[in-house]
Amino acid sequence: MTKYYFKSKEFLTKAIITVIMVLITGLSFLFANNIELALGLKHFYNTYEKDFDYVYGSDYFVTYLDVGQGNCTFVKLPDGKTMLIDGGNTMYGDKIFNYLRSINVSKIDYMIASHADSDHIGGLIKVLEQFEVKNIYRPFQICGRGTSYKDFVPSESEDLADVYYYYRDKLDKNAKISRVTSSVYNDFLTAAYSEIYFENSKECKSTVTVFYDGLEIGDTGYSIKFFAPEKREGEEGLELKTMSNTKGYATIGYGTTDSNNSSAIFLLNCRGSTFLFTGDAAFESGSSKDSDKFEEKDFVNNLTNEERALLSNVSVYLVGHHGSQYSSSLELISLINPKFAVVSVGLKNGYGHPSSEAILRVLSSKNISFERLLLTSNSGNLAFCGNYGQIYFAQEISEIKTSYKISWILLSSILCGVILIIVWNVKPKQTKS
């Protein structure tokens, strides 16, 4: 005779499991949006997001282009002028060219090369070849060859060669002039100093300027103010046009081989919306080999009260150095409290960018939420515009990522159903007597 023991207990256990699964599924439905965002199952769409037609229809817009592990930003200014900030690696030159053509750009009024690294200036070479560029802003970094201070020789394309010799021979190596031996930087300078544009059918030589703290650019509806790097003072202070064809001033050095800490730090203000750019500037060790000073830290510490007020509640912050752990300090984030943060970064890059440390610091902003931290590696090109004090954005979503989206409600319902089928089809234990 076969007897079934604990049959009522087996039934009760299954019933309890069923109730628990239903409760868990029901609760997950309530938090479906957050779960989908966390698992990458859903693209968040909120009231700040518009389509590209809306953004590009504004009288100004700022587009952070997806150039992998690099930076490139295009700006259409309220008066119709155009600005290009950095250009990613050389391989992205064609993408930038095609983008500019697609939005009917024929001339670049302002080109800013934030610093000499190839992931910021490489694509600018193609732009200089294909478009007329009126004003070019470069860093105070001398291009040449040679490893040591004494053996370094400025390249033929370097307009600041005499400036370098002035600092080397008249002063000493403590002047810390940033030396760059990159062939990409050399190609950029060659193109920059040979660039011409046409105005009223007249051929004009493009203006090349070294950016510096205090430099301002502006017109109707917009202004661009530079905060770093600082000008040199005293005997080292030099107006560059006295020894070259380059405008601007010699800026302080953070080590002869440190490229990142010569980055342009500036604020773009378009009709009350503000956009902060810091290049690859750092606030602590990690990106400098021969300096104990760091540009981002100096920038924050040396601001006047008026400048601090100007930098408060930034609309969009391009996260420094692609989200490196050595950039975007708590002091900077608490000062600017950005409403949106953009990380220009390559998918699965070898640098580990963005770092969790930097992301947590950015998220500490009182204005930032998970949905307002945007990565070009996930979103593609990102475009922002402002309207009556409000900021809006549009983003691309990868076709691969989009094709694999699935509703958490559907997924959790299927999982719950499978578990309950398994539970209710488990046969009770049997024993023979």
N, C-alpha and C positions, 0 to 999 in steps of 0.2 A: 504494500500500500504506500502510495506517495502522498506526503503531506507538505503543504506550502506554509513555511513559517514566516512570520512578520509580514504577511501580505498587506495588512492594513498600514504597517509602518513604511513599507516600500511606497505605497500609494501616497502617504502623507509627505514623504521626502520629495517625491516628484512634484507634488502640488506646491510645496514650499519653494522648490527650485523654479517652478513656473512663475509663481508670484514675484520672486526676486528678479527673474529675467525681464518680466513685464515692467517692473518698477525701474530697473536700470535702463531699459530701452526708452521708457517714457521720459525719464530724466534727461537722457542723452538727446531726445528730441528738443527739449527746452534749451539746451546749450549747443544745438547743432551748428550754428554759425561759427562759434568759437572753436569747436572741435574740428570743423572742416578747414578753418584757417590754420590751426596748429598742425594738422596732418597734411597740409598742402592740397586738400581736396577741392578747395573753393577759391575763386578769385573774389576778393572783397570789393564791393562797389558801394560807395557812400555818397553823401550829398556834395562832397567836394570834388567828385570825379565827373568829368565830362568827356565827350569824344574829341578827337583831334580837330574836327571841323570847327567846333566851338572855340577851342583854345587858339587855333591859328586864325580865327576870325577876329580875335581881340586886337586892339591897337598895339599891343606888345606881347611877346611870349618868350619864354626861356626854355630851351630844349636841352636836356642832358642826354647825349647820344650814347647808345650802347656800343662801346668800342673795346669790349673785353676788359682785360686788366690794364686800364688806362683811363684818361680823362679827356672829354671833349664836350664843350657846351656852346650852343649857338643861341644868340639873342637877337631878336628883332626889336629894336627900340621904338618908343612911341613916336619919334619923328621920322620913322622910316629907315633910319640908319641900321647897319648890321654890325654885329660883333661876334668874333669866334675866339673862344678861350680854350687853348690846348687842342691837340688833334690826335691823341692816342698814338699807337705804334704805326710805323710806316705802312704796314699791311692794311690799315684802315683808311688810307688816303682815298681809295676809290669809293668806299662807303660814304665818307664825308662829302666827297665831290657829288655823288649821286643824290644824296640828301639835299644839298644846297640847290642843285638843279631842280629837284622835284618841287621845291617851294619858291622857284623863280628868283633865286638870288643871283645877281650878276656882279656884285662888287662887295668887298668887305671893307667897312670903314675903320674898324678897330680889330686888330689881332693881338691877343695877349698870350705869350708863351710863359707859363707860370714859372718854369725852371727848366734846366737843360736835360732832364731825363728823357730818354727816347719814347717812353710810354705816354709822354705829354706833348712832345713836339714832332714826332715822326710823321704823322698825317698832315701836319701843317705844310710840309714841303710840297705835296701834291696841290694843295690849295693855292700856294704861292705861284705854282706853275700854271694853274688853270684860271685863276681869278685875279682881278685887280685888287690890290690891298693898299689902302691909303695910309694907315698908321699902324706901325708895328711896335709892340712893347716887349722888351727882352729883359732877362736878368743880368745882374752884374756878375757874370761868370765868364771867365776868359777861356776861349777855345784854343787848343794847341796840342803839342806833342812833347813828350818827355815826362819822366816820373818824378824827378826831384825838383826842388824849388829853383836851383841854379841852372839845371839843364832844360827846364821848360821853355819852349819857344812857341809864341803865338802863331796860329795858322795864318795863311795869306788872306783868308776871308774875314779875319778878326779885325774889325775897325778899331778896337780898343787896345791894340798892340802897344802903342806908345804909352798908354795909361798904365799898362802892366809894368813896362820897364821903369816908369816913373816910380811906382811903388817898390819895385824890386831894388832899384839902384839908389834912389833918393832916400828911401825909408829903410825898411828891413822886412824880414819874413814874418814878423809879428803882425804885419798889416793883414795877413790872412786873406789873400785874394783867392777866391774859389777858382780852381783850375779844372778844366774839363777836357778829356782827350777823346771824347766820343765822335765818331765819324758822322753820326746822325746830326749831332749838334753843329758840326762843321757844315754839313749840307744845308741845314736850316739857315745858318748865318749867311752862307753864300747866296741863297735864294732871297733872303731878306734884304741884303744890301744892294742887290741888283734889281729889286722890284720897282716897277713903274706903274703909274695909272694915268688915265686921261681925264681931264677936266676942261670943259668948254673947248674940246678938240685939241687941247694942248697937253703934250706929254710932260708929266711931273714925276720927280723922284719921290719915292715913298719915304716917309719920315720914320726913323728908328729911334726909339727912346728907351732908356733904362728906367724901369719903374722904381719908385722909392716912397717912403712914408711922407705923406703930404701931397702927393700928386693927385690931382682931381681932373676928371673929364665930365662934361655935362652939357646938356642942352634942354630943350623944352620937354618936360615930363620925366626926366631921368638924371641921375648923377652917379658917378663912379668915384669912390674915394679909396685911396690906398693907405694902409696902415703899417705895412712892413714890406721889405726890410728897411731899417732906419738908415738915414744918411750918415756918412762918416762926419766927424767933427774935427775941429782944430786943424793941425797940419795935414791930416789925412783927408780932410774935406776937399772935394774936387768937383767942379762943374765940368762934365765930360766934353762938352763942345769946345773947350779950350785946347784940347789935344786930339780931337777926333771929329767925325761927322755925326756922332751920336749925341742926342740930347739927354738930359737928365743928370743925375749925380751918382758918384760912387757910393755904394752902400756897405754897411758893416759886414764882416765875414764871420762865419761860424766854423771855420776850419777850411783848409785849402782843398780838401777832397770831399767835402760835404756838400752835395748838390741840393738835397731836400730843404735845408735850412736857409736857402736863398730864395725861397718861393715867394711869389706875390700873394699878399693877403689883402683883400679888398672887398668892399661892400658895394653892390649894385642896388640902387633904389629906383624902381619904376612905379611912378604914381602911387607911392606909399607902401608898395610891397618891396621887401628887401631880400637880397640873395647874397649869402656870404661864401667866399672862396678862400681857401687857405693852402691850396697846393698840397705839398707833402711835408709841410712844416711840422716839427715835433716839439714836444714839451719835456721830454726826458730822454735818457740814454737808449740807444738801440739803433738810431739812424745816423749818428755822428761818430767819427773815429778819432778826431783830434781836437775836440772842443768840449768844454764843460758848460757851454751856454747853448740855449735852444730857442729858436725863433718864436714858436707858438707861446712859450712861457713869457718871453720878453714882450711880445705883442700884448698879452693880457695885462701884464704888470705895469706897462708904461702908458696905458690909456688915460686920457683926461676924463673928468666927469662928463663933459659934453659928449665925448666919443663913446663913453659907456652907455649913455642914454640913446645915442644913435644906433648902437648895436643891440639894444635890448629887444627881445621878442622878434627875432629874425624870422621872416616868412619861410625861407628854404635855406637849409645849410647843406652844402656839399661836403659830406663827411671827409675830414682830412686824411690824406694818404691811404685812400681806399679802405678805411676802417682799420688801419694799423693800431696796435695796442699802445704805440708811442705818440699818438695824436688824439685830438678831441678830449682834452683834460676835463675834469669835473669843473674846474674854474672857468673854462671857456663855455661849457654847456650851460652852467648856471648863469653866466653873463648873457648869453644870446637867447636861451630858452626857445629854440626853433619850433615852429609849428609843423614843419615837414623836414625830414632828413633824407637825403639821397646818397646812396653808396654806389659809386661807379666802380664796378668790380667784375672780374672774369669768373665764370662758373668753374668751380673746382680748381682754382688757381693754386700754384705751388707755394704761396706765401701765407696761406691760412687766413686770408682777408675775406670778410671782415672778422676781426677778433671778437671774442665774446666780451672781453673787457671793454673795448670801445663801444660796442653795441649797448651794453648795460649802462654805460655813462650817458650815451645819447638818450636812452629811454628814461633817464632820470629827469629830463626836461619836463617841467610842469605842463607843457603844451603837447608833448609827443605821446602818441599811443601806438600800439603795434601796427595799426593800419596806416600810420603816417610815416613809417620807416620803409623806404622803398629802395630796392636793389635793382640796378640795371640788368644784372644776371638773371633775375626773375621776370622783370617787367619789360625789358627792352627799352626803347626810347621813352623818355618821360618829359612831358611838356607842361609848363605852368604858365598861368596868366592871372591877372588880378582884375577885379571889377568892383568898384565902390567899396574898397577896403577889404574885400573878400579875396581869398586865393583859391584857385581851381587847378586841377591837373588832369592830364590824360596819359594813359599808359598802354603800351603794347603787351600782349600776353603771348608767350611762346605757343606756337601751334601744337607742339608735342605735349606741353603741359595742359593745354586746354582740352586736347582730345582725350585725355585720361581723367578728366574731372568726373566725380561721381558723388551723388548725394549721400551724406552721412545717414540720413533717415532711411534711405533705401538699403545702404550697406548694413547698418545696424539691425534692420528688420530681417534681412536675410540671415545674418549671423545668429540672431535670436531664434529664428525659425529652425535653423539647422541644429542648434544646441537642444531645443525642445524636442525635436524629432528623435535625436539620439537618446535623450533622457527617457522619453516615453516608450522607446522600443527596446530598452534594456530589460531583459527578462528577470523576474525575481529569482532569488536564490532558491534552490530546491534541495531537499534531502529525502532519502528513502529510509523507510523503517519496516 
